[in-house]
Amino acid sequence: MNTLMTIDTFERLVEDGEWKREQDVDVVEEIQQPREEWDEDGDPCQVHVPHVFGVAELRSECEGVRITYTEGFNYDRYQPETLNTGTEGQNDVWFVEGATVVDEDGEPMSAHELADYLDERFSRIDYSELQIEEIQEIDTDEDSTMETITLRIDNQPDIRFTGERIAHAASTDNNAHGTSYSGQTGRWTELSLYRTRGGKFVCHQIGRTRWQGEQDRFSGKVCETEDEVIGFFGHRWLAKELYEDAGMEDVVEVD
């Protein structure tokens, strides 16, 4: 049934009506999106980032009138700060069902025109149900006297554990610092090694940048042995500084 309604009546319903709201947030597609980054030598390289696309819909109902708002969203998997939402490129954003609303001259108004009379309650979608951020928990114990640490990891779940940092090493983008110079103006690397309360190792590497248009890069891994740690960080001079700080040896014994 379609009710004939004046714009004044519609405005009062929007303002004072007891609206019931439901929403759907649906992931439609995930692609491996290529991104330009830089490697440890400062040379450009391409990485592929899992990127998610979806559609969200909010339905508001009151006294037989249903108002539906639709928008798109996208984000890098595991990275909630990358969530983007909007209606760009959509032909149909608003739908009004159950009523034909007429203006002061008695002319029917479109859903697009009626949207000017709606506040944010009719388009505010809660994206928390997406659970974009995922955390890998290792040996966590909130009651322990040791610190519970959460490390950011790009394009993978963050790592959370109870433990302590046992080693750290960093280069610098200041070429006046001699042997610690990263060799790249505006870019440097920070390495950290942690031990969990259960005895596991957690490796963490941050590629820092001051370059406009670039973002810091975060990577990490949970390791059971020192060999796995060395496999993650490699054998470069900065990694060897980290091993020295941790009391680890990166050597090959020859008879």
C-alpha positions as CSV (number, residue, x, y, z in Angstrom):
1,M,0.0,0.0,0.0
2,N,1.3,3.4,-1.0
3,T,0.3,6.3,1.1
4,L,0.0,9.9,-0.2
5,M,2.0,12.2,2.1
6,T,2.8,15.9,2.1
7,I,6.4,17.0,2.7
8,D,5.4,18.6,6.0
9,T,4.0,15.2,7.2
10,F,7.1,13.5,6.0
11,E,9.4,15.9,7.9
12,R,7.4,15.3,11.1
13,L,7.6,11.6,10.6
14,V,11.4,11.8,10.1
15,E,11.8,14.0,13.2
16,D,9.4,12.4,15.7
17,G,8.7,8.9,14.3
18,E,9.8,5.7,16.1
19,W,12.0,4.3,13.4
20,K,13.2,0.7,13.5
21,R,16.6,0.1,11.7
22,E,18.3,-3.0,10.3
23,Q,21.5,-3.2,8.3
24,D,23.4,-5.6,6.1
25,V,27.1,-5.4,5.5
26,D,28.2,-7.8,2.8
27,V,31.7,-8.5,1.4
28,V,31.4,-8.9,-2.4
29,E,35.0,-9.5,-3.6
30,E,38.6,-9.7,-2.5
31,I,41.4,-9.1,-4.9
32,Q,45.2,-9.0,-4.7
33,Q,45.8,-5.3,-5.3
34,P,49.3,-4.4,-6.6
35,R,51.1,-1.6,-4.6
36,E,54.4,0.1,-5.2
37,E,56.8,0.0,-2.2
38,W,60.6,-0.1,-1.8
39,D,63.0,-2.8,-0.8
40,E,65.9,-2.7,1.7
41,D,68.1,-1.2,-0.9
42,G,65.7,1.6,-1.6
43,D,64.7,0.3,-5.0
44,P,61.1,0.3,-6.0
45,C,59.3,-3.1,-5.8
46,Q,55.7,-4.3,-6.2
47,V,53.8,-6.1,-3.5
48,H,50.2,-7.5,-3.7
49,V,47.9,-6.5,-0.9
50,P,44.6,-8.3,-0.2
51,H,41.9,-5.7,-0.7
52,V,38.2,-6.2,0.1
53,F,35.1,-4.6,-1.6
54,G,31.6,-4.7,-0.3
55,V,28.1,-3.2,-0.1
56,A,26.2,-2.0,3.0
57,E,22.5,-1.3,3.3
58,L,20.6,0.5,6.1
59,R,16.8,0.1,6.2
60,S,14.7,2.5,8.4
61,E,11.0,1.7,8.9
62,C,8.2,3.6,10.6
63,E,4.4,3.6,10.1
64,G,4.6,1.6,6.8
65,V,7.3,3.8,5.3
66,R,10.7,2.2,4.5
67,I,13.7,4.3,3.7
68,T,16.7,2.4,2.3
69,Y,20.3,3.8,2.1
70,T,23.0,2.0,0.2
71,E,26.8,2.6,0.0
72,G,30.0,0.8,-0.9
73,F,33.0,0.1,1.2
74,N,36.5,-1.2,0.7
75,Y,39.6,-1.8,2.9
76,D,42.9,-3.6,3.0
77,R,42.4,-6.9,4.8
78,Y,43.4,-6.8,8.5
79,Q,43.9,-2.9,8.4
80,P,40.9,-1.1,9.9
81,E,42.4,2.3,9.3
82,T,42.2,1.8,5.6
83,L,38.4,1.5,5.6
84,N,36.8,3.8,2.9
85,T,33.0,4.2,2.5
86,G,30.9,6.2,0.1
87,T,28.5,6.4,-2.8
88,E,30.7,7.6,-5.6
89,G,29.7,5.9,-8.9
90,Q,26.3,4.7,-7.5
91,N,23.2,5.5,-9.5
92,D,20.8,4.6,-6.7
93,V,21.6,5.5,-3.1
94,W,18.2,6.2,-1.6
95,F,14.9,4.3,-1.9
96,V,11.6,5.3,-0.3
97,E,8.8,2.7,-0.2
98,G,5.3,2.8,1.3
99,A,4.6,6.5,0.6
100,T,4.5,9.0,-2.2
101,V,5.6,12.3,-0.8
102,V,4.5,15.5,-2.6
103,D,5.9,19.0,-2.4
104,E,3.9,22.3,-1.7
105,D,2.7,22.2,-5.3
106,G,1.5,18.7,-5.1
107,E,4.3,17.3,-7.3
108,P,5.7,13.9,-6.3
109,M,9.3,14.1,-4.9
110,S,12.0,11.6,-5.8
111,A,14.0,9.7,-3.2
112,H,17.0,11.8,-4.1
113,E,15.1,15.0,-3.2
114,L,13.7,13.5,0.0
115,A,17.3,12.6,1.1
116,D,17.8,16.3,1.8
117,Y,15.3,16.0,4.6
118,L,17.0,13.1,6.3
119,D,19.7,13.3,9.0
120,E,22.7,11.0,9.6
121,R,20.6,8.4,11.5
122,F,19.3,7.3,8.1
123,S,22.8,6.7,6.6
124,R,25.0,5.8,9.6
125,I,26.2,2.3,9.1
126,D,28.0,0.4,11.8
127,Y,31.0,-1.4,10.3
128,S,32.2,-3.0,13.5
129,E,30.7,-6.4,12.5
130,L,33.2,-6.7,9.7
131,Q,35.9,-7.4,12.3
132,I,38.6,-6.1,10.0
133,E,41.3,-6.2,12.6
134,E,42.5,-9.7,13.5
135,I,45.0,-10.5,16.2
136,Q,47.2,-13.6,16.6
137,E,47.5,-14.2,20.4
138,I,50.7,-16.0,21.6
139,D,51.3,-16.8,25.3
140,T,49.1,-14.0,26.6
141,D,48.5,-13.6,30.3
142,E,46.9,-10.4,31.5
143,D,47.7,-11.4,35.1
144,S,51.4,-11.7,34.5
145,T,53.8,-9.1,35.8
146,M,55.3,-9.0,32.3
147,E,53.9,-6.6,29.7
148,T,51.3,-7.6,27.2
149,I,52.4,-6.2,23.8
150,T,50.6,-5.8,20.5
151,L,52.7,-5.5,17.3
152,R,51.3,-4.2,14.1
153,I,51.8,-6.4,11.0
154,D,50.8,-5.3,7.5
155,N,48.4,-7.5,5.5
156,Q,48.4,-10.2,8.2
157,P,46.9,-10.4,11.7
158,D,48.6,-8.3,14.3
159,I,50.6,-10.3,17.0
160,R,49.7,-10.0,20.7
161,F,51.7,-11.7,23.4
162,T,52.9,-11.3,27.0
163,G,56.7,-11.0,27.2
164,E,59.6,-8.6,26.8
165,R,61.8,-7.1,24.2
166,I,65.3,-8.7,24.4
167,A,67.0,-6.9,21.5
168,H,66.7,-3.9,19.3
169,A,68.7,-2.3,16.4
170,A,68.0,0.6,14.1
171,S,69.6,2.4,11.2
172,T,69.2,6.1,10.5
173,D,68.4,8.3,7.5
174,N,71.0,10.8,8.7
175,N,74.3,10.2,6.7
176,A,76.2,12.0,9.4
177,H,75.9,8.9,11.6
178,G,78.4,6.9,9.6
179,T,78.1,3.2,9.9
180,S,74.4,3.4,11.1
181,Y,73.3,5.3,7.9
182,S,70.7,3.4,6.0
183,G,72.0,4.5,2.7
184,Q,68.6,6.0,1.9
185,T,67.7,9.6,2.6
186,G,64.3,9.7,4.4
187,R,64.2,5.9,5.0
188,W,65.5,3.7,7.7
189,T,64.8,0.4,9.4
190,E,64.0,-0.7,13.0
191,L,64.4,-4.3,14.1
192,S,63.1,-5.7,17.4
193,L,63.2,-9.2,18.9
194,Y,60.9,-10.2,21.8
195,R,60.6,-13.3,23.9
196,T,57.2,-14.4,25.1
197,R,56.5,-15.7,28.6
198,G,56.3,-19.2,27.1
199,G,59.7,-18.9,25.5
200,K,58.8,-18.2,21.8
201,F,60.5,-15.5,19.8
202,V,58.6,-12.7,18.1
203,C,60.4,-10.9,15.3
204,H,59.3,-7.4,14.3
205,Q,60.6,-5.1,11.5
206,I,59.5,-1.6,10.7
207,G,60.5,0.2,7.5
208,R,60.3,3.9,8.4
209,T,59.9,6.7,5.8
210,R,59.7,10.4,5.7
211,W,58.8,10.4,2.0
212,Q,55.5,12.1,1.0
213,G,53.0,9.5,-0.2
214,E,54.7,6.6,1.5
215,Q,53.7,4.8,4.7
216,D,55.7,3.0,7.3
217,R,55.9,-0.8,6.7
218,F,55.4,-3.4,9.4
219,S,56.3,-7.1,9.2
220,G,56.7,-9.8,11.8
221,K,56.8,-13.5,12.6
222,V,56.5,-15.9,15.6
223,C,59.5,-18.2,15.8
224,E,60.3,-21.3,17.9
225,T,64.1,-21.3,17.4
226,E,67.0,-18.9,16.9
227,D,67.5,-20.4,13.4
228,E,64.0,-19.3,12.5
229,V,64.7,-15.8,13.8
230,I,67.8,-15.6,11.6
231,G,65.8,-16.8,8.7
232,F,63.4,-13.9,9.2
233,F,65.9,-11.1,9.7
234,G,68.6,-12.4,7.4
235,H,72.3,-11.6,7.5
236,R,72.6,-7.9,6.8
237,W,74.7,-5.7,9.0
238,L,71.7,-4.4,10.9
239,A,70.4,-7.9,11.6
240,K,73.9,-8.8,12.9
241,E,73.7,-5.9,15.4
242,L,70.4,-7.2,16.6
243,Y,71.8,-10.7,17.1
244,E,74.7,-9.3,19.0
245,D,72.3,-7.4,21.3
246,A,70.3,-10.6,21.8
247,G,73.4,-12.7,22.6
248,M,72.8,-14.8,19.5
249,E,75.4,-16.0,17.0
250,D,75.0,-15.9,13.2
251,V,77.9,-18.0,12.2
252,V,78.7,-21.1,10.1
253,E,81.1,-23.5,11.7
254,V,83.7,-25.1,9.4
255,D,85.8,-28.1,10.4
